[in-house]
Amino acid sequence: MRPDDWHLTEDLDDFLTRTGDFLHSRPALHNTALTDIEKLRTRRVAGHDAEAAVFGRLESGDEVRAIFYLTPRGRLGLTPLAVERADTLAAHLAGLGHSPSNVIADHETARAFAEAWRRHTGTPPVPFWRTRLYRLGTLTPPQPRPEGRGRITGGKDREQVVRWCREFCVDVGEQPSIDLIDAGSWGDSRFGDRHFTFWETPDGTPVSMAAATSMVGGMVRVDPVYTPAHFRGRGYAGAVTAEVSRAALAAGATDVVLFADPANPTSNALYQRIGYARVTDFAGYDFTSATRTDGGP
């Protein structure tokens, strides 16, 4: 494959015009690209990113076959690529002087690019993220349902939302997100664009939390889901996840997705019980020994 099959640009509007149909064709599989690119778009409109991101589309037969985006922070996102195409892209980016700090994609694509990047640059990849993508089929709220109700959070809940996001980061090992929250840069963390819901007991005590991204291309991602340790095992996580999922469907979402740690059988079983089905696994590889500045999706 020729490297000139990849068309690179910093013009986000033109990129979206040319690739929008492709991205929206499989919104569940392309969920990270959809949400990351939308966040880049809104930040650029607001004038927050002085340095431009780089976008690329792979065309064959006048059709878009794949895309990538390289954020100002160095995160490289990819849609699924065959091994030889991942190799061509790695060589092309290295030749142009681009140096991603990490890559996130479906597991096979991420691994293929990481190995290609090692071959072309000598940089050893370090795995830092492995997750399983689920898509909602028929929502089946948990039974019996725990007492209480879901409540959309407001300004008065900000301190608790931030605290629980920090605790979530500790649980899953996302140190960069903790640093951003501690520094007060809520908008720069991966939680800054989320819409949060609490599950509250009848006396109004919040006991669990779930959030959702804004809808992009008919897709909403539920992320994160967190229950403090002393409230676990009572069905609160399933209830709040079902509530957020129901709200996404009611808002018109055609694809509701979430990620789960494949090493956590409890959460995987929970999501499947309420109607989520596995799509594929995703992975992330780090190309620098320095602390990364953005976490997973």
Secondary structure by P-SEA (a helix, b strand, c coil): cccccccccccaaaaaaacccccccccccaaaaaaaaaaaaaaaaaccccbbbbbbbbbcccccccbbbbcccbbbbbccccaaaaaaaaaaaaaaccccccccccaaaaaaaaaaaaaaccbbbbbcbbbbbbbbcccccccccccbbbbbbcccaaaaaaaaaaaaaaaacaaaaaaaaaaccccccccccbbbbbbccccccccccccccccccccccccbbbbcccccccaaaaaaaaaaaaaaaaacccccccccccccaaaaaaaaaabbbbccccbbbbccccccccccc
